[in-house]
């Protein structure tokens, strides 16, 4: 019976550790996902974005 209690105690300890680490990671990354993280090397956030060229349309 003591082995069963020890197993339940360790299981609850691991579950609480997982939940705490999961919530800390979610709070740190702010809705990030592994798919978005994989695309980070392709992002051009450090380069200033140029506005699209203005074209004037003449209506006849």
C-alpha positions as CSV (number, residue, x, y, z in Angstrom):
1,X,0.0,0.0,0.0
2,X,2.9,2.4,0.7
3,X,4.2,1.9,-2.8
4,X,0.9,3.0,-4.2
5,X,0.9,6.1,-2.1
6,X,4.4,6.9,-3.2
7,X,3.5,6.4,-6.8
8,X,0.5,8.7,-6.5
9,X,2.6,11.3,-4.7
10,X,5.3,11.3,-7.4
11,X,2.8,11.4,-10.2
12,X,1.1,14.5,-8.6
13,X,4.5,16.1,-8.2
14,X,5.4,15.5,-11.8
15,X,2.0,16.8,-13.0
16,X,2.3,20.0,-10.9
17,X,5.9,20.5,-12.2
18,X,4.7,20.1,-15.8
19,X,1.8,22.6,-15.3
20,X,4.1,25.2,-13.7
21,X,6.7,24.9,-16.5
22,X,4.0,24.9,-19.2
23,X,2.3,28.1,-17.8
24,X,5.7,29.8,-17.5
25,X,6.6,29.0,-21.1
26,X,3.2,30.2,-22.3
27,X,3.6,33.5,-20.4
28,X,7.1,34.0,-21.8
29,X,6.3,33.4,-25.4
30,X,3.0,35.2,-25.8
31,X,1.1,32.9,-28.1
32,X,4.0,31.5,-30.0
33,X,4.2,28.1,-31.5
34,X,6.8,25.8,-32.8
35,X,5.7,26.5,-36.4
36,X,6.1,30.3,-35.9
37,X,9.5,29.8,-34.3
38,X,10.7,27.7,-37.2
39,X,9.9,30.6,-39.5
40,X,11.8,33.2,-37.5
41,X,15.0,33.0,-39.6
42,X,13.0,34.1,-42.6
43,X,11.5,37.2,-41.1
44,X,12.6,40.6,-42.2
45,X,11.7,42.4,-39.0
46,X,15.1,44.1,-38.6
47,X,14.8,45.8,-42.0
48,X,12.7,48.9,-42.4
49,X,9.7,48.3,-44.6
50,X,9.4,50.6,-47.6
51,X,6.0,52.1,-48.4
52,X,4.5,50.9,-51.7
53,X,5.2,53.3,-54.6
54,X,2.5,55.8,-55.2
55,X,0.9,55.6,-58.6
56,X,-1.4,58.3,-59.9
57,X,-4.4,57.2,-61.9
58,X,-5.8,59.5,-64.4
59,X,-9.5,59.1,-65.1
60,X,-10.6,60.2,-68.6
